[in-house]
Structures are given as C-alpha cells and as structure tokens.
Amino acid sequence: MYVIKVRGVAKIPDYVQLRDEKFTLLAYFRLDRPEKALDKAGLADQAATIMNKIKDLPFGQIFKLEL
C-alpha cells in the first residue's frame, strides 16, 4: 500500500491518500478524521499503525507502507 500526504491550502485541510499496488485509491481522509475512512477501507484494526507512520511523513512524497 502507498501513502501520499497532501498539504491543504487556505481553508482546505491536509489530506491523506491510501493507494494499492496498482495505485487505485483505497481511502482519502483528513488527517484529523481518519477513523471513518479507514473503517470503510477495512483498515480500522491497523489505524494506529497507519497514523503513526503518516505523522512523520513529509507532505508531497509517496511512501510505501508494509502492513
């Protein structure tokens, strides 16, 4: 799975994209509200691990996340 952290501008908040190996969008959520999107993507049990990795990730870079 790949993670892309996108910086928001002005009133648009920061977002995170989770994509699979073929770069299909799995989840798209605000950094401050990940629970609902991760639950829909079936990743609710790994939410803490995902959010810990995202916290230190710089904006605009693609990161391969191994779960």
URKAKA-V503699 format. One record per residue. N is the residue number from 0. RES is the residue in one letter. PSI is psi as a letter, one per 40 degrees, with the letter a starting at -180 (* if undefined). BURIAL is I if it has 16 or more other C-alpha atoms within 10 Angstrom, else O. Layout:
# URKAKA-V503699
n->N res->RES psi->PSI burial->BURIAL
n->N res->RES psi->PSI burial->BURIAL
This chain:
# URKAKA-V503699
n->0 res->M psi->i burial->I
n->1 res->Y psi->i burial->I
n->2 res->V psi->h burial->I
n->3 res->I psi->h burial->I
n->4 res->K psi->h burial->I
n->5 res->V psi->h burial->I
n->6 res->R psi->h burial->O
n->7 res->G psi->i burial->O
n->8 res->V psi->h burial->O
n->9 res->A psi->b burial->O
n->10 res->K psi->e burial->O
n->11 res->I psi->h burial->O
n->12 res->P psi->i burial->O
n->13 res->D psi->i burial->O
n->14 res->Y psi->i burial->I
n->15 res->V psi->h burial->I
n->16 res->Q psi->h burial->I
n->17 res->L psi->h burial->I
n->18 res->R psi->i burial->I
n->19 res->D psi->a burial->O
n->20 res->E psi->d burial->O
n->21 res->K psi->e burial->O
n->22 res->F psi->f burial->O
n->23 res->T psi->h burial->O
n->24 res->L psi->h burial->O
n->25 res->L psi->d burial->I
n->26 res->A psi->i burial->I
n->27 res->Y psi->h burial->I
n->28 res->F psi->i burial->I
n->29 res->R psi->i burial->I
n->30 res->L psi->d burial->I
n->31 res->D psi->e burial->O
n->32 res->R psi->g burial->O
n->33 res->P psi->e burial->I
n->34 res->E psi->d burial->O
n->35 res->K psi->d burial->O
n->36 res->A psi->d burial->I
n->37 res->L psi->d burial->I
n->38 res->D psi->d burial->O
n->39 res->K psi->d burial->O
n->40 res->A psi->e burial->O
n->41 res->G psi->f burial->O
n->42 res->L psi->e burial->I
n->43 res->A psi->d burial->O
n->44 res->D psi->e burial->O
n->45 res->Q psi->e burial->O
n->46 res->A psi->d burial->O
n->47 res->A psi->d burial->O
n->48 res->T psi->d burial->O
n->49 res->I psi->d burial->I
n->50 res->M psi->d burial->O
n->51 res->N psi->d burial->O
n->52 res->K psi->d burial->O
n->53 res->I psi->d burial->I
n->54 res->K psi->d burial->O
n->55 res->D psi->e burial->O
n->56 res->L psi->h burial->O
n->57 res->P psi->i burial->O
n->58 res->F psi->i burial->O
n->59 res->G psi->e burial->O
n->60 res->Q psi->i burial->O
n->61 res->I psi->h burial->I
n->62 res->F psi->h burial->I
n->63 res->K psi->h burial->O
n->64 res->L psi->h burial->O
n->65 res->E psi->h burial->O
n->66 res->L psi->* burial->O
